[in-house]
Amino acid sequence: MTLHSLSLAAADLFEDEIRNATLPDGTKVAIYNIGGTYYVTDDTCTHEAASLSEEGAIDGTNVICGWHFCGFDIATGAATASPCSEPLRTYPVHIIEGCIHVEC
């Protein structure tokens, strides 16, 4: 596993905010701040090709896709609301010198 910087300072991601970034391999990810804890998942809904960072909304500890209202647990990636059944990939997050990094 390698750590990759998402070029985002943790202080710049407000609570209950979603931002996006692209990993070196081209994978688009969504970055979340839930109560001061940072999470990263794939950015694309597993039901359709919607961007969760652009079309989604945070509801407690879930992200809800704006296209068909699928839900996912942000921490585990588990599908929590149909029509989604496939989980999102999640990534371990590390804060290094105030910047968000993911392990992949």
N, C-alpha and C positions, 0 to 999 in steps of 0.2 A: 504494500500500500504506500502511496505517495501523498504528501500534503500539497494542495494547490491553493494559492491565494485567490480569493474572489474579488480582490481590489476594492473592498468595501470595509470601511472602519465600522466596528460594532456600534459606536456612538452615533453614526449616521443613519442607522436603521431604527426607526421609532417603534415603540411597543405596538403590537397588533398591525404591523406593516409587512407587506410582501414586496420583495424586489427580485429581479432576475439577474442571472449571470450566465456565462458560457464557460464550460470547462475546456481545457486544452484539446480534448478529443472532439469538441463540437457539441457535446451534450448540454442542453439548456436546463438550468436548475432554478428553483425558486428558493429564496432565502427568507426566513421568518424570524420575527422577534416576538415571542410569547412570554410575557411577564419577565422579561430580561434574560430569557434563555433562548439561544439561537438554534435554529433547525434548518436543514437543507433537504429538499426532495427534488425529484425530477419535476420539471415545470409543466410537462404535458399530461393532461388528464388521460387516464387509461381507457376511458370510454370513448372519447372523441379526441380530436387534436387541438383542444382548447388550451391556451396558456393559462395556467393557474395564477401566475403573477399579474397577468393583464386582465383576465376575465373572472378571477376568483375573489372570494371574500373569506376572511377569518371569522369563524363562529366558535368561540371558546377555544378548544384545542383542535378544532377541525378546520380544514379549508374546504369551501364549497365552490364547485365549478359553476360558473355563471351560465353555461350553455344548457345543461340538463339537470343541474342541482345535485350532481354526484357529490359525495362527501368522503373525505379521507382524514384519518388521524395524522396530524402533522408530525408527531414524534415517531410513530411506528410505520406510517404509510398505509396502514390497513384501510380498506374500503369500509365506510361507515354508513353510506346511504346509497340506495340503488338509483339509477341502474348500474352503478359501478360494482364490479366484483373483483377486479384485479387490483392489487395494491400498488402504491407508488414506491419507487426505489427511494430509500433514504440514505443519507451520508453522514458519517460522524463529523462533528464540527469541533474545531479548535480555535480559540481566540489567542493569537500570538501578537504581542506588542500592540494590542488594541484592534487588530485586523482579523476578519473572518477568513478561516481556511477550512477546506474540506479534505477528508481522507477518501481517496478512491484509487 
